[in-house]
Amino acid sequence: MMSRIRVGLEFPVVLICLAFFVITAFQAQQMLRERANLAAIQAAQMPAMEQGQKLRAQLDLLAGETVRLAEAGNQGAKEVVDQMQKLGVTMRHK
């Protein structure tokens, strides 16, 4: 009786193990594909990110020089700094 039960369970256990392996392999393939897609998207965004960082550095330099001029007494620079402060933009000298 025990051998008959054991033989009857082998097929379902093998089938479950096979299904688990197939599902795991499929998910691993999907993750690898997603990783490759994300890497491609990141590579495509890099030029825009670098350009944005350069622009940010230029704006920071311009703002710092404007603050420096305002501190030195330049009336036009003072007006610009005052207007930017009214708009909520903080400008500081580096």
C-alpha positions in Angstrom: 0.0 0.0 0.0 2.8 2.4 0.9 4.6 1.8 -2.4 1.4 2.5 -4.3 1.0 5.9 -2.6 4.7 6.8 -3.2 4.3 6.0 -6.9 1.1 8.0 -7.1 2.8 11.1 -5.6 5.9 11.1 -7.7 4.3 12.5 -10.8 2.6 15.5 -9.1 5.8 16.4 -7.2 7.8 16.3 -10.4 5.2 18.4 -12.1 5.2 21.0 -9.3 9.0 21.1 -9.3 9.1 21.5 -13.1 6.4 24.3 -13.0 8.4 26.1 -10.3 11.6 25.9 -12.4 9.8 27.2 -15.5 8.3 30.1 -13.6 11.6 31.0 -11.9 13.5 30.8 -15.3 10.8 33.0 -16.9 11.0 35.6 -14.1 14.8 35.7 -14.3 14.6 36.3 -18.0 12.1 39.1 -17.5 14.3 40.7 -14.9 17.4 40.5 -17.1 15.4 42.1 -20.0 14.1 44.9 -17.7 17.7 45.5 -16.5 18.9 45.9 -20.0 16.0 48.2 -20.9 16.7 50.4 -17.8 20.4 50.6 -18.6 19.5 51.7 -22.2 17.1 54.4 -20.8 19.7 55.6 -18.4 22.4 55.8 -21.1 19.9 57.8 -23.3 19.3 60.3 -20.5 23.0 60.9 -19.7 23.5 63.6 -22.3 20.5 65.6 -21.0 21.6 65.1 -17.4 25.1 66.4 -18.2 23.7 69.3 -20.1 21.4 70.1 -17.2 24.3 70.0 -14.7 26.4 72.3 -16.9 23.4 74.7 -17.1 22.9 74.6 -13.4 26.6 75.4 -12.8 26.4 78.4 -15.1 23.2 79.7 -13.4 24.9 79.3 -10.0 27.9 81.2 -11.2 25.7 83.9 -12.7 23.7 84.2 -9.5 26.8 84.3 -7.4 28.3 87.1 -9.5 25.0 89.0 -9.4 25.0 88.8 -5.6 28.7 89.9 -5.5 27.8 92.9 -7.7 24.8 93.8 -5.5 27.0 93.6 -2.4 29.5 95.9 -4.1 26.8 98.5 -4.6 25.6 97.9 -8.2 22.0 99.2 -8.3 20.9 97.0 -11.2 22.2 93.9 -9.4 20.5 94.9 -6.2 17.2 95.2 -8.1 17.7 91.7 -9.6 18.5 90.2 -6.3 15.5 91.9 -4.7 13.1 90.7 -7.4 14.5 87.2 -7.2 13.9 87.2 -3.4 10.3 88.3 -3.9 9.9 85.4 -6.2 11.3 83.0 -3.6 14.6 82.4 -5.3 17.5 82.3 -2.9 20.7 83.6 -4.4 24.0 83.3 -2.5 27.5 84.3 -3.2 30.0 81.5 -3.4 
